Amino acid sequence: MSEALAVQPEGEPDAAPRAGQSPFRRAWTILLSDRAAIASFVVLVAIVAACLAAPLYARYVAQTDPFRSNLNGSITLDGKKEKVMQASTTGLGLGVTPIGPTWQGQYMLGADTQGRDVAARLLYGGRNSLLISSAATLICLVLAAAIGVTAGFFGGWVDMVLSRILDVLWAFPVYLLAISLSIVLLSQGFAIGPFEITSGSLILPIGIIGIIYVPYIARPVRGRVMAMRESEFVLAARGLGIPRWRILIKDILPNVTTTLIVYIPIMMALNIVTESALSFLSIGVQAPDASWGTIIQDGQSLLYTRPMVSLAPGISIVLTVLALNVLGDAVRDALDPRTKLR
Protein backbone atom coordinates (compact mmCIF):
# COMPACT_ATOMS: atom_id res chain seq x y z
CA MET A 1 0.00 0.00 0.00
CA SER A 2 2.76 2.43 0.95
CA GLU A 3 4.68 1.52 -2.22
CA ALA A 4 1.64 2.28 -4.35
CA LEU A 5 1.26 5.71 -2.74
CA ALA A 6 4.92 6.49 -3.30
CA VAL A 7 4.77 5.96 -7.08
CA GLN A 8 5.36 9.23 -8.96
CA PRO A 9 2.83 9.71 -11.81
CA GLU A 10 4.39 9.92 -15.25
CA GLY A 11 4.75 13.37 -16.75
CA GLU A 12 4.74 15.20 -13.38
CA PRO A 13 7.90 16.89 -12.08
CA ASP A 14 9.53 15.59 -8.96
CA ALA A 15 8.67 18.59 -6.77
CA ALA A 16 8.26 16.70 -3.50
CA PRO A 17 10.65 17.69 -0.69
CA ARG A 18 13.44 15.22 -0.13
CA ALA A 19 14.58 13.86 3.19
CA GLY A 20 17.58 15.62 4.69
CA GLN A 21 16.84 18.98 3.06
CA SER A 22 17.03 22.13 5.17
CA PRO A 23 13.68 23.87 5.88
CA PHE A 24 14.52 26.72 3.52
CA ARG A 25 15.67 24.40 0.73
CA ARG A 26 12.51 22.36 1.18
CA ALA A 27 10.40 25.54 1.06
CA TRP A 28 12.19 26.66 -2.10
CA THR A 29 11.45 23.33 -3.74
CA ILE A 30 7.76 23.62 -2.89
CA LEU A 31 7.57 27.23 -4.13
CA LEU A 32 9.10 26.29 -7.49
CA SER A 33 6.29 23.78 -7.99
CA ASP A 34 3.57 26.34 -7.17
CA ARG A 35 2.42 27.98 -10.42
CA ALA A 36 0.38 30.64 -8.61
CA ALA A 37 3.42 31.65 -6.56
CA ILE A 38 5.62 31.87 -9.65
CA ALA A 39 3.00 33.92 -11.52
CA SER A 40 2.59 36.34 -8.61
CA PHE A 41 6.36 36.68 -8.31
CA VAL A 42 6.64 37.49 -12.03
CA VAL A 43 3.92 40.15 -11.67
CA LEU A 44 5.75 41.70 -8.71
CA VAL A 45 9.06 41.74 -10.58
CA ALA A 46 7.39 43.39 -13.57
CA ILE A 47 5.78 46.08 -11.38
CA VAL A 48 9.02 46.78 -9.52
CA ALA A 49 11.05 46.91 -12.77
CA ALA A 50 8.56 49.30 -14.38
CA CYS A 51 8.62 51.61 -11.35
CA LEU A 52 12.42 51.60 -11.22
CA ALA A 53 12.45 52.61 -14.89
CA ALA A 54 10.31 55.71 -14.17
CA PRO A 55 13.10 58.24 -14.94
CA LEU A 56 13.83 56.53 -18.26
CA TYR A 57 10.16 56.47 -19.19
CA ALA A 58 9.65 60.14 -18.31
CA ARG A 59 12.73 61.26 -20.23
CA TYR A 60 12.72 59.13 -23.35
CA VAL A 61 9.09 58.02 -23.80
CA ALA A 62 6.81 60.58 -22.17
CA GLN A 63 9.38 63.37 -22.74
CA THR A 64 7.93 65.42 -19.93
CA ASP A 65 8.52 66.35 -16.31
CA PRO A 66 5.75 64.61 -14.33
CA PHE A 67 6.23 66.99 -11.37
CA ARG A 68 5.88 70.27 -13.26
CA SER A 69 2.60 71.87 -14.27
CA ASN A 70 1.96 71.85 -18.04
CA LEU A 71 -1.32 73.71 -18.42
CA ASN A 72 -0.28 75.43 -21.64
CA GLY A 73 1.47 72.45 -23.21
CA SER A 74 0.54 70.64 -26.42
CA ILE A 75 1.37 67.37 -28.18
CA THR A 76 1.10 66.02 -31.72
CA LEU A 77 -1.46 63.25 -32.32
CA ASP A 78 -1.96 61.74 -35.78
CA GLY A 79 -0.25 64.73 -37.35
CA LYS A 80 -2.42 67.25 -35.51
CA LYS A 81 -1.40 69.47 -32.64
CA GLU A 82 -3.57 68.98 -29.56
CA LYS A 83 -3.56 71.00 -26.37
CA VAL A 84 -2.99 69.11 -23.14
CA MET A 85 -5.81 71.04 -21.45
CA GLN A 86 -8.74 71.02 -23.86
CA ALA A 87 -11.89 73.13 -23.77
CA SER A 88 -14.68 71.48 -21.82
CA THR A 89 -17.49 69.95 -23.88
CA THR A 90 -19.87 69.27 -20.99
CA GLY A 91 -22.43 71.53 -19.40
CA LEU A 92 -21.98 75.17 -20.38
CA GLY A 93 -18.62 74.46 -21.96
CA LEU A 94 -16.75 76.46 -19.35
CA GLY A 95 -13.27 75.58 -18.13
CA VAL A 96 -10.89 72.97 -19.48
CA THR A 97 -10.57 69.19 -19.34
CA PRO A 98 -7.25 67.29 -19.35
CA ILE A 99 -6.48 65.27 -22.44
CA GLY A 100 -7.59 61.65 -22.23
CA PRO A 101 -5.49 58.53 -22.81
CA THR A 102 -3.64 58.66 -26.11
CA TRP A 103 -2.29 55.08 -25.81
CA GLN A 104 0.95 56.39 -27.30
CA GLY A 105 4.27 57.45 -25.80
CA GLN A 106 3.20 60.86 -24.55
CA TYR A 107 0.24 61.03 -22.20
CA MET A 108 -0.50 57.35 -22.69
CA LEU A 109 -2.93 57.42 -19.74
CA GLY A 110 -3.91 61.06 -20.19
CA ALA A 111 -3.18 64.10 -18.04
CA ASP A 112 -4.31 65.26 -14.61
CA THR A 113 -5.69 68.65 -13.58
CA GLN A 114 -2.21 70.19 -13.78
CA GLY A 115 -1.48 68.83 -17.26
CA ARG A 116 1.04 66.29 -15.96
CA ASP A 117 1.54 62.89 -17.60
CA VAL A 118 -0.40 60.33 -15.55
CA ALA A 119 1.62 57.32 -16.75
CA ALA A 120 4.93 58.91 -15.72
CA ARG A 121 3.51 59.95 -12.35
CA LEU A 122 2.11 56.45 -11.91
CA LEU A 123 5.60 54.93 -12.18
CA TYR A 124 7.17 57.54 -9.90
CA GLY A 125 4.33 57.08 -7.42
CA GLY A 126 4.83 53.32 -7.50
CA ARG A 127 8.48 53.80 -6.56
CA ASN A 128 7.51 55.73 -3.44
CA SER A 129 4.68 53.37 -2.50
CA LEU A 130 6.92 50.31 -2.83
CA LEU A 131 9.78 52.02 -1.00
CA ILE A 132 7.59 53.08 1.91
CA SER A 133 5.91 49.68 2.23
CA SER A 134 9.22 47.80 2.05
CA ALA A 135 11.03 50.02 4.56
CA ALA A 136 8.03 50.07 6.91
CA THR A 137 7.82 46.28 6.73
CA LEU A 138 11.51 45.97 7.64
CA ILE A 139 11.15 48.35 10.60
CA CYS A 140 7.99 46.61 11.79
CA LEU A 141 9.51 43.12 11.64
CA VAL A 142 12.76 44.17 13.36
CA LEU A 143 10.94 45.91 16.23
CA ALA A 144 8.35 43.15 16.55
CA ALA A 145 11.02 40.44 16.57
CA ALA A 146 13.09 42.27 19.19
CA ILE A 147 10.09 42.88 21.46
CA GLY A 148 8.44 39.48 20.94
CA VAL A 149 11.61 37.43 21.41
CA THR A 150 12.70 39.40 24.47
CA ALA A 151 9.29 39.22 26.12
CA GLY A 152 8.70 35.57 25.32
CA PHE A 153 12.17 34.28 26.23
CA PHE A 154 12.92 36.17 29.43
CA GLY A 155 9.37 36.39 30.80
CA GLY A 156 8.77 37.86 34.27
CA TRP A 157 8.78 41.62 34.65
CA VAL A 158 10.37 42.05 31.22
CA ASP A 159 7.41 40.31 29.61
CA MET A 160 4.96 42.30 31.72
CA VAL A 161 6.43 45.70 30.78
CA LEU A 162 6.73 44.95 27.06
CA SER A 163 3.28 43.35 26.93
CA ARG A 164 1.70 46.43 28.51
CA ILE A 165 3.39 48.66 25.92
CA LEU A 166 1.98 46.45 23.17
CA ASP A 167 -1.46 46.60 24.82
CA VAL A 168 -1.38 50.41 24.69
CA LEU A 169 -0.60 50.37 20.97
CA TRP A 170 -3.14 47.60 20.42
CA ALA A 171 -5.88 49.68 22.07
CA PHE A 172 -5.79 52.28 19.27
CA PRO A 173 -7.49 51.54 15.95
CA VAL A 174 -4.76 51.28 13.34
CA TYR A 175 -5.88 54.07 11.04
CA LEU A 176 -6.84 56.37 13.91
CA LEU A 177 -3.36 55.99 15.39
CA ALA A 178 -1.71 56.49 11.98
CA ILE A 179 -3.80 59.58 11.22
CA SER A 180 -3.10 61.08 14.65
CA LEU A 181 0.65 60.56 14.36
CA SER A 182 0.70 61.85 10.78
CA ILE A 183 -1.17 65.07 11.63
CA VAL A 184 1.10 65.83 14.59
CA LEU A 185 4.38 65.03 12.85
CA LEU A 186 3.48 66.64 9.51
CA SER A 187 2.53 69.91 11.20
CA GLN A 188 5.60 70.13 13.44
CA GLY A 189 8.24 67.92 11.88
CA PHE A 190 10.52 65.77 13.99
CA ALA A 191 14.03 66.26 15.35
CA ILE A 192 16.44 63.80 16.96
CA GLY A 193 19.44 65.71 18.25
CA PRO A 194 21.19 67.35 15.27
CA PHE A 195 19.02 65.44 12.78
CA GLU A 196 15.83 67.16 11.67
CA ILE A 197 13.13 65.41 9.65
CA THR A 198 10.94 67.80 7.69
CA SER A 199 7.22 67.32 7.14
CA GLY A 200 7.74 66.36 3.50
CA SER A 201 10.25 63.60 4.18
CA LEU A 202 9.35 60.02 3.29
CA ILE A 203 10.88 58.94 6.61
CA LEU A 204 7.73 60.08 8.43
CA PRO A 205 5.23 57.75 6.68
CA ILE A 206 7.82 54.95 6.81
CA GLY A 207 8.25 55.32 10.56
CA ILE A 208 4.55 55.77 11.29
CA ILE A 209 3.43 52.75 9.26
CA GLY A 210 6.32 50.69 10.62
CA ILE A 211 5.30 51.34 14.23
CA ILE A 212 1.52 50.99 14.15
CA TYR A 213 1.62 47.31 13.11
CA VAL A 214 4.29 46.19 15.61
CA PRO A 215 1.79 44.70 18.13
CA TYR A 216 0.19 42.57 15.41
CA ILE A 217 3.53 40.87 14.70
CA ALA A 218 5.12 40.96 18.16
CA ARG A 219 2.29 39.04 19.82
CA PRO A 220 2.48 35.94 17.55
CA VAL A 221 6.28 36.01 17.84
CA ARG A 222 6.04 36.22 21.63
CA GLY A 223 3.63 33.27 21.72
CA ARG A 224 5.88 31.17 19.51
CA VAL A 225 8.94 31.93 21.64
CA MET A 226 7.06 31.10 24.84
CA ALA A 227 6.08 27.73 23.35
CA MET A 228 9.65 27.00 22.27
CA ARG A 229 11.00 28.05 25.65
CA GLU A 230 9.23 25.06 27.20
CA SER A 231 10.09 22.65 24.38
CA GLU A 232 12.25 19.59 24.94
CA PHE A 233 15.30 20.76 22.98
CA VAL A 234 15.47 24.05 24.94
CA LEU A 235 15.02 22.29 28.27
CA ALA A 236 17.71 19.81 27.30
CA ALA A 237 20.07 22.66 26.38
CA ARG A 238 19.45 24.28 29.75
CA GLY A 239 20.08 20.99 31.50
CA LEU A 240 23.47 20.74 29.76
CA GLY A 241 24.39 24.17 31.12
CA ILE A 242 24.41 25.98 27.78
CA PRO A 243 24.26 29.79 28.29
CA ARG A 244 20.89 31.45 27.69
CA TRP A 245 22.26 33.81 25.07
CA ARG A 246 23.53 30.86 23.05
CA ILE A 247 20.15 29.11 23.29
CA LEU A 248 18.50 32.32 22.15
CA ILE A 249 20.78 32.76 19.13
CA LYS A 250 21.21 29.13 18.08
CA ASP A 251 17.80 27.63 18.88
CA ILE A 252 15.14 30.32 19.26
CA LEU A 253 15.98 32.88 16.56
CA PRO A 254 16.29 30.37 13.66
CA ASN A 255 12.81 29.06 14.44
CA VAL A 256 11.36 32.57 14.66
CA THR A 257 12.92 33.55 11.33
CA THR A 258 10.49 31.38 9.36
CA THR A 259 7.55 33.13 11.04
CA LEU A 260 8.96 36.55 10.13
CA ILE A 261 9.58 35.52 6.52
CA VAL A 262 5.93 34.52 6.16
CA TYR A 263 4.89 37.99 7.33
CA ILE A 264 7.04 39.88 4.79
CA PRO A 265 4.70 39.76 1.73
CA ILE A 266 1.59 40.03 3.89
CA MET A 267 2.86 43.12 5.71
CA MET A 268 4.04 44.71 2.45
CA ALA A 269 0.55 44.36 1.00
CA LEU A 270 -1.00 45.81 4.14
CA ASN A 271 1.47 48.68 4.23
CA ILE A 272 0.80 49.60 0.59
CA VAL A 273 -2.91 49.93 1.35
CA THR A 274 -2.20 51.93 4.52
CA GLU A 275 0.22 54.28 2.75
CA SER A 276 -2.24 54.82 -0.09
CA ALA A 277 -5.02 55.62 2.36
CA LEU A 278 -2.88 58.14 4.27
CA SER A 279 -1.65 59.77 1.06
CA PHE A 280 -5.20 59.98 -0.27
CA LEU A 281 -6.08 61.92 2.91
CA SER A 282 -3.07 64.23 2.31
CA ILE A 283 -1.30 63.05 5.47
CA GLY A 284 1.09 60.62 3.82
CA VAL A 285 3.40 61.45 0.93
CA GLN A 286 3.58 65.21 0.44
CA ALA A 287 4.04 67.27 -2.72
CA PRO A 288 6.10 67.43 -4.87
CA ASP A 289 6.53 63.67 -4.29
CA ALA A 290 3.83 61.33 -5.56
CA SER A 291 2.43 57.95 -4.60
CA TRP A 292 -0.45 55.84 -5.80
CA GLY A 293 -2.62 57.35 -3.07
CA THR A 294 -1.89 60.95 -4.06
CA ILE A 295 -2.59 60.19 -7.72
CA ILE A 296 -6.00 58.75 -6.80
CA GLN A 297 -6.68 61.96 -4.90
CA ASP A 298 -5.61 64.04 -7.94
CA GLY A 299 -8.12 62.19 -10.10
CA GLN A 300 -11.02 62.43 -7.66
CA SER A 301 -12.45 65.50 -9.40
CA LEU A 302 -12.04 63.83 -12.82
CA LEU A 303 -13.92 60.59 -12.13
CA TYR A 304 -16.70 61.40 -14.63
CA THR A 305 -14.55 62.94 -17.37
CA ARG A 306 -11.09 61.29 -17.06
CA PRO A 307 -11.55 58.24 -14.80
CA MET A 308 -8.22 56.74 -15.90
CA VAL A 309 -6.37 59.19 -13.61
CA SER A 310 -7.77 57.37 -10.57
CA LEU A 311 -8.30 53.95 -12.13
CA ALA A 312 -4.63 53.47 -13.12
CA PRO A 313 -3.18 53.74 -9.59
CA GLY A 314 -6.15 51.84 -8.17
CA ILE A 315 -5.53 48.93 -10.55
CA SER A 316 -1.82 49.06 -9.69
CA ILE A 317 -2.62 48.77 -5.98
CA VAL A 318 -4.99 45.87 -6.59
CA LEU A 319 -2.49 43.94 -8.73
CA THR A 320 0.39 44.50 -6.30
CA VAL A 321 -1.59 43.61 -3.19
CA LEU A 322 -3.15 40.56 -4.87
CA ALA A 323 0.26 39.29 -6.02
CA LEU A 324 1.74 39.82 -2.55
CA ASN A 325 -1.13 37.99 -0.87
CA VAL A 326 -0.89 35.02 -3.23
CA LEU A 327 2.88 34.90 -2.74
CA GLY A 328 2.44 35.21 1.02
CA ASP A 329 0.02 32.28 1.12
CA ALA A 330 2.45 30.19 -0.92
CA VAL A 331 5.37 31.06 1.36
CA ARG A 332 3.29 30.23 4.42
CA ASP A 333 2.34 26.83 3.04
CA ALA A 334 5.93 26.12 2.01
CA LEU A 335 7.37 26.95 5.43
CA ASP A 336 4.56 25.22 7.33
CA PRO A 337 5.87 21.88 8.65
CA ARG A 338 2.44 20.34 8.10
CA THR A 339 3.03 20.65 4.37
CA LYS A 340 5.15 17.50 4.60
CA LEU A 341 2.12 15.54 5.81
CA ARG A 342 -0.05 16.87 2.98
C-alpha positions as CSV (number, residue, x, y, z in Angstrom):
1,M,0.0,0.0,0.0
2,S,2.8,2.4,0.9
3,E,4.7,1.5,-2.2
4,A,1.6,2.3,-4.4
5,L,1.3,5.7,-2.7
6,A,4.9,6.5,-3.3
7,V,4.8,6.0,-7.1
8,Q,5.4,9.2,-9.0
9,P,2.8,9.7,-11.8
10,E,4.4,9.9,-15.2
11,G,4.8,13.4,-16.7
12,E,4.7,15.2,-13.4
13,P,7.9,16.9,-12.1
14,D,9.5,15.6,-9.0
15,A,8.7,18.6,-6.8
16,A,8.3,16.7,-3.5
17,P,10.6,17.7,-0.7
18,R,13.4,15.2,-0.1
19,A,14.6,13.9,3.2
20,G,17.6,15.6,4.7
21,Q,16.8,19.0,3.1
22,S,17.0,22.1,5.2
23,P,13.7,23.9,5.9
24,F,14.5,26.7,3.5
25,R,15.7,24.4,0.7
26,R,12.5,22.4,1.2
27,A,10.4,25.5,1.1
28,W,12.2,26.7,-2.1
29,T,11.4,23.3,-3.7
30,I,7.8,23.6,-2.9
31,L,7.6,27.2,-4.1
32,L,9.1,26.3,-7.5
33,S,6.3,23.8,-8.0
34,D,3.6,26.3,-7.2
35,R,2.4,28.0,-10.4
36,A,0.4,30.6,-8.6
37,A,3.4,31.7,-6.6
38,I,5.6,31.9,-9.6
39,A,3.0,33.9,-11.5
40,S,2.6,36.3,-8.6
41,F,6.4,36.7,-8.3
42,V,6.6,37.5,-12.0
43,V,3.9,40.2,-11.7
44,L,5.8,41.7,-8.7
45,V,9.1,41.7,-10.6
46,A,7.4,43.4,-13.6
47,I,5.8,46.1,-11.4
48,V,9.0,46.8,-9.5
49,A,11.1,46.9,-12.8
50,A,8.6,49.3,-14.4
51,C,8.6,51.6,-11.3
52,L,12.4,51.6,-11.2
53,A,12.4,52.6,-14.9
54,A,10.3,55.7,-14.2
55,P,13.1,58.2,-14.9
56,L,13.8,56.5,-18.3
57,Y,10.2,56.5,-19.2
58,A,9.7,60.1,-18.3
59,R,12.7,61.3,-20.2
60,Y,12.7,59.1,-23.4
61,V,9.1,58.0,-23.8
62,A,6.8,60.6,-22.2
63,Q,9.4,63.4,-22.7
64,T,7.9,65.4,-19.9
65,D,8.5,66.3,-16.3
66,P,5.8,64.6,-14.3
67,F,6.2,67.0,-11.4
68,R,5.9,70.3,-13.3
69,S,2.6,71.9,-14.3
70,N,2.0,71.8,-18.0
71,L,-1.3,73.7,-18.4
72,N,-0.3,75.4,-21.6
73,G,1.5,72.5,-23.2
74,S,0.5,70.6,-26.4
75,I,1.4,67.4,-28.2
76,T,1.1,66.0,-31.7
77,L,-1.5,63.2,-32.3
78,D,-2.0,61.7,-35.8
79,G,-0.2,64.7,-37.4
80,K,-2.4,67.2,-35.5
81,K,-1.4,69.5,-32.6
82,E,-3.6,69.0,-29.6
83,K,-3.6,71.0,-26.4
84,V,-3.0,69.1,-23.1
85,M,-5.8,71.0,-21.5
86,Q,-8.7,71.0,-23.9
87,A,-11.9,73.1,-23.8
88,S,-14.7,71.5,-21.8
89,T,-17.5,70.0,-23.9
90,T,-19.9,69.3,-21.0
91,G,-22.4,71.5,-19.4
92,L,-22.0,75.2,-20.4
93,G,-18.6,74.5,-22.0
94,L,-16.8,76.5,-19.4
95,G,-13.3,75.6,-18.1
96,V,-10.9,73.0,-19.5
97,T,-10.6,69.2,-19.3
98,P,-7.2,67.3,-19.4
99,I,-6.5,65.3,-22.4
100,G,-7.6,61.7,-22.2
101,P,-5.5,58.5,-22.8
102,T,-3.6,58.7,-26.1
103,W,-2.3,55.1,-25.8
104,Q,0.9,56.4,-27.3
105,G,4.3,57.5,-25.8
106,Q,3.2,60.9,-24.5
107,Y,0.2,61.0,-22.2
108,M,-0.5,57.3,-22.7
109,L,-2.9,57.4,-19.7
110,G,-3.9,61.1,-20.2
111,A,-3.2,64.1,-18.0
112,D,-4.3,65.3,-14.6
113,T,-5.7,68.6,-13.6
114,Q,-2.2,70.2,-13.8
115,G,-1.5,68.8,-17.3
116,R,1.0,66.3,-16.0
117,D,1.5,62.9,-17.6
118,V,-0.4,60.3,-15.6
119,A,1.6,57.3,-16.8
120,A,4.9,58.9,-15.7
121,R,3.5,60.0,-12.3
122,L,2.1,56.4,-11.9
123,L,5.6,54.9,-12.2
124,Y,7.2,57.5,-9.9
125,G,4.3,57.1,-7.4
126,G,4.8,53.3,-7.5
127,R,8.5,53.8,-6.6
128,N,7.5,55.7,-3.4
129,S,4.7,53.4,-2.5
130,L,6.9,50.3,-2.8
131,L,9.8,52.0,-1.0
132,I,7.6,53.1,1.9
133,S,5.9,49.7,2.2
134,S,9.2,47.8,2.1
135,A,11.0,50.0,4.6
136,A,8.0,50.1,6.9
137,T,7.8,46.3,6.7
138,L,11.5,46.0,7.6
139,I,11.1,48.4,10.6
140,C,8.0,46.6,11.8
141,L,9.5,43.1,11.6
142,V,12.8,44.2,13.4
143,L,10.9,45.9,16.2
144,A,8.3,43.1,16.6
145,A,11.0,40.4,16.6
146,A,13.1,42.3,19.2
147,I,10.1,42.9,21.5
148,G,8.4,39.5,20.9
149,V,11.6,37.4,21.4
150,T,12.7,39.4,24.5
151,A,9.3,39.2,26.1
152,G,8.7,35.6,25.3
153,F,12.2,34.3,26.2
154,F,12.9,36.2,29.4
155,G,9.4,36.4,30.8
156,G,8.8,37.9,34.3
157,W,8.8,41.6,34.7
158,V,10.4,42.1,31.2
159,D,7.4,40.3,29.6
160,M,5.0,42.3,31.7
161,V,6.4,45.7,30.8
162,L,6.7,44.9,27.1
163,S,3.3,43.4,26.9
164,R,1.7,46.4,28.5
165,I,3.4,48.7,25.9
166,L,2.0,46.4,23.2
167,D,-1.5,46.6,24.8
168,V,-1.4,50.4,24.7
169,L,-0.6,50.4,21.0
170,W,-3.1,47.6,20.4
171,A,-5.9,49.7,22.1
172,F,-5.8,52.3,19.3
173,P,-7.5,51.5,15.9
174,V,-4.8,51.3,13.3
175,Y,-5.9,54.1,11.0
176,L,-6.8,56.4,13.9
177,L,-3.4,56.0,15.4
178,A,-1.7,56.5,12.0
179,I,-3.8,59.6,11.2
180,S,-3.1,61.1,14.6
181,L,0.6,60.6,14.4
182,S,0.7,61.9,10.8
183,I,-1.2,65.1,11.6
184,V,1.1,65.8,14.6
185,L,4.4,65.0,12.9
186,L,3.5,66.6,9.5
187,S,2.5,69.9,11.2
188,Q,5.6,70.1,13.4
189,G,8.2,67.9,11.9
190,F,10.5,65.8,14.0
191,A,14.0,66.3,15.4
192,I,16.4,63.8,17.0
193,G,19.4,65.7,18.2
194,P,21.2,67.3,15.3
195,F,19.0,65.4,12.8
196,E,15.8,67.2,11.7
197,I,13.1,65.4,9.7
198,T,10.9,67.8,7.7
199,S,7.2,67.3,7.1
200,G,7.7,66.4,3.5
201,S,10.2,63.6,4.2
202,L,9.4,60.0,3.3
203,I,10.9,58.9,6.6
204,L,7.7,60.1,8.4
205,P,5.2,57.8,6.7
206,I,7.8,55.0,6.8
207,G,8.2,55.3,10.6
208,I,4.5,55.8,11.3
209,I,3.4,52.8,9.3
210,G,6.3,50.7,10.6
211,I,5.3,51.3,14.2
212,I,1.5,51.0,14.1
213,Y,1.6,47.3,13.1
214,V,4.3,46.2,15.6
215,P,1.8,44.7,18.1
216,Y,0.2,42.6,15.4
217,I,3.5,40.9,14.7
218,A,5.1,41.0,18.2
219,R,2.3,39.0,19.8
220,P,2.5,35.9,17.6
221,V,6.3,36.0,17.8
222,R,6.0,36.2,21.6
223,G,3.6,33.3,21.7
224,R,5.9,31.2,19.5
225,V,8.9,31.9,21.6
226,M,7.1,31.1,24.8
227,A,6.1,27.7,23.3
228,M,9.7,27.0,22.3
229,R,11.0,28.1,25.7
230,E,9.2,25.1,27.2
231,S,10.1,22.6,24.4
232,E,12.2,19.6,24.9
233,F,15.3,20.8,23.0
234,V,15.5,24.0,24.9
235,L,15.0,22.3,28.3
236,A,17.7,19.8,27.3
237,A,20.1,22.7,26.4
238,R,19.5,24.3,29.8
239,G,20.1,21.0,31.5
240,L,23.5,20.7,29.8
241,G,24.4,24.2,31.1
242,I,24.4,26.0,27.8
243,P,24.3,29.8,28.3
244,R,20.9,31.4,27.7
245,W,22.3,33.8,25.1
246,R,23.5,30.9,23.1
247,I,20.2,29.1,23.3
248,L,18.5,32.3,22.1
249,I,20.8,32.8,19.1
250,K,21.2,29.1,18.1
251,D,17.8,27.6,18.9
252,I,15.1,30.3,19.3
253,L,16.0,32.9,16.6
254,P,16.3,30.4,13.7
255,N,12.8,29.1,14.4
256,V,11.4,32.6,14.7
257,T,12.9,33.5,11.3
258,T,10.5,31.4,9.4
259,T,7.6,33.1,11.0
260,L,9.0,36.5,10.1
261,I,9.6,35.5,6.5
262,V,5.9,34.5,6.2
263,Y,4.9,38.0,7.3
264,I,7.0,39.9,4.8
265,P,4.7,39.8,1.7
266,I,1.6,40.0,3.9
267,M,2.9,43.1,5.7
268,M,4.0,44.7,2.5
269,A,0.6,44.4,1.0
270,L,-1.0,45.8,4.1
271,N,1.5,48.7,4.2
272,I,0.8,49.6,0.6
273,V,-2.9,49.9,1.3
274,T,-2.2,51.9,4.5
275,E,0.2,54.3,2.8
276,S,-2.2,54.8,-0.1
277,A,-5.0,55.6,2.4
278,L,-2.9,58.1,4.3
279,S,-1.6,59.8,1.1
280,F,-5.2,60.0,-0.3
281,L,-6.1,61.9,2.9
282,S,-3.1,64.2,2.3
283,I,-1.3,63.1,5.5
284,G,1.1,60.6,3.8
285,V,3.4,61.4,0.9
286,Q,3.6,65.2,0.4
287,A,4.0,67.3,-2.7
288,P,6.1,67.4,-4.9
289,D,6.5,63.7,-4.3
290,A,3.8,61.3,-5.6
291,S,2.4,58.0,-4.6
292,W,-0.4,55.8,-5.8
293,G,-2.6,57.4,-3.1
294,T,-1.9,61.0,-4.1
295,I,-2.6,60.2,-7.7
296,I,-6.0,58.8,-6.8
297,Q,-6.7,62.0,-4.9
298,D,-5.6,64.0,-7.9
299,G,-8.1,62.2,-10.1
300,Q,-11.0,62.4,-7.7
301,S,-12.4,65.5,-9.4
302,L,-12.0,63.8,-12.8
303,L,-13.9,60.6,-12.1
304,Y,-16.7,61.4,-14.6
305,T,-14.5,62.9,-17.4
306,R,-11.1,61.3,-17.1
307,P,-11.5,58.2,-14.8
308,M,-8.2,56.7,-15.9
309,V,-6.4,59.2,-13.6
310,S,-7.8,57.4,-10.6
311,L,-8.3,53.9,-12.1
312,A,-4.6,53.5,-13.1
313,P,-3.2,53.7,-9.6
314,G,-6.1,51.8,-8.2
315,I,-5.5,48.9,-10.5
316,S,-1.8,49.1,-9.7
317,I,-2.6,48.8,-6.0
318,V,-5.0,45.9,-6.6
319,L,-2.5,43.9,-8.7
320,T,0.4,44.5,-6.3
321,V,-1.6,43.6,-3.2
322,L,-3.1,40.6,-4.9
323,A,0.3,39.3,-6.0
324,L,1.7,39.8,-2.5
325,N,-1.1,38.0,-0.9
326,V,-0.9,35.0,-3.2
327,L,2.9,34.9,-2.7
328,G,2.4,35.2,1.0
329,D,0.0,32.3,1.1
330,A,2.5,30.2,-0.9
331,V,5.4,31.1,1.4
332,R,3.3,30.2,4.4
333,D,2.3,26.8,3.0
334,A,5.9,26.1,2.0
335,L,7.4,27.0,5.4
336,D,4.6,25.2,7.3
337,P,5.9,21.9,8.7
338,R,2.4,20.3,8.1
339,T,3.0,20.7,4.4
340,K,5.2,17.5,4.6
341,L,2.1,15.5,5.8
342,R,-0.1,16.9,3.0
